[in-house]
Every structure is written in structure tokens, then in C-alpha cells.
Amino acid sequence: MIHNIAFAQFLGQPLVMYGGLFTFLLLLFTATVGLLNFKGILIIPFKWHPRLAITTIIVAIIHALFGLSILFNF
């Protein structure tokens, strides 16, 4: 059931691929916000860093669930 969603085609690629790409971009953006605030560059307020981290974790869990559903066929 879940593996059907993971393999669903969107713009010619499976959703699991887009999940991984989105997770990676969120991870980079979260790290960038933290690094910029650490260096004193306050373009994006630090309050966004924990919000982005939580979003990254949620998207990563969904991506992992998709990957595991392909492996274990559930």
C-alpha cells in the first residue's frame, strides 16, 4: 500500500526521489539558518531554525517510511 505511493510517478520520477531531495534541501537550509545566526548574520531570525529542524525530521521520517515500504513491501 505505502510502496504504491512511494512509486507513484510525478513528473516522470517516483515520489520517494522527491522526498529525498526535499529532505536534503531542508537539511541544508536548516544548517544555513543556524550557521548564519551563529556568525551574527540575522537575515532569517533564529526562531525559524527549530521550526525548520522539526519539519526536516518529519519529512525525513516520511521519506524513510517510503524507502522501507519498498524494501519490506508494505
C-alpha positions as CSV (number, residue, x, y, z in Angstrom):
1,M,0.0,0.0,0.0
2,I,2.6,2.6,1.0
3,H,5.0,1.3,-1.6
4,N,2.4,2.2,-4.2
5,I,2.5,5.8,-3.0
6,A,6.3,5.8,-2.9
7,F,6.5,4.6,-6.5
8,A,3.7,7.0,-7.7
9,Q,5.1,9.0,-10.7
10,F,5.3,12.7,-10.5
11,L,6.9,14.5,-13.5
12,G,8.3,11.1,-14.5
13,Q,10.0,10.3,-11.2
14,P,8.8,8.4,-8.1
15,L,7.7,10.4,-5.1
16,V,10.4,8.7,-2.9
17,M,13.0,10.5,-5.0
18,Y,11.4,13.9,-4.5
19,G,11.1,13.2,-0.8
20,G,14.8,12.6,-0.5
21,L,15.6,15.7,-2.5
22,F,13.2,17.8,-0.4
23,T,14.7,16.4,2.9
24,F,18.2,17.2,1.7
25,L,17.3,20.7,0.8
26,L,15.5,21.3,4.1
27,L,18.6,19.9,6.0
28,L,20.9,22.4,4.1
29,F,18.5,25.3,4.7
30,T,18.2,24.5,8.4
31,A,22.0,24.3,8.8
32,T,22.4,27.5,6.8
33,V,20.0,29.4,9.1
34,G,21.8,28.1,12.2
35,L,25.3,29.0,10.8
36,L,24.3,32.5,9.7
37,N,22.8,33.2,13.1
38,F,25.9,31.9,14.8
39,K,28.0,34.3,12.7
40,G,25.7,37.2,13.5
41,I,24.1,37.5,10.1
42,L,20.4,37.8,11.0
43,I,18.8,37.7,7.6
44,I,16.4,34.9,8.9
45,P,15.6,35.1,12.6
46,F,16.8,32.2,14.8
47,K,13.2,31.3,15.7
48,W,13.0,29.6,12.3
49,H,15.8,27.2,13.0
50,P,13.8,24.9,15.4
51,R,10.8,25.1,13.1
52,L,12.9,24.0,10.1
53,A,14.5,21.2,12.1
54,I,11.1,19.8,13.1
55,T,9.9,20.0,9.5
56,T,13.1,18.3,8.4
57,I,12.6,15.4,10.8
58,I,9.0,14.9,9.8
59,V,9.9,14.9,6.1
60,A,12.8,12.5,6.7
61,I,10.6,10.1,8.6
62,I,8.1,10.1,5.7
63,H,10.9,9.5,3.3
64,A,12.3,6.7,5.4
65,L,8.9,5.1,5.6
66,F,8.6,5.2,1.8
67,G,12.1,3.6,1.4
68,L,11.4,0.9,4.0
69,S,8.0,0.2,2.4
70,I,9.8,-0.5,-0.9
71,L,12.3,-2.8,0.8
72,F,9.8,-4.7,3.0
73,N,6.8,-4.4,0.6
74,F,4.2,-2.9,2.9
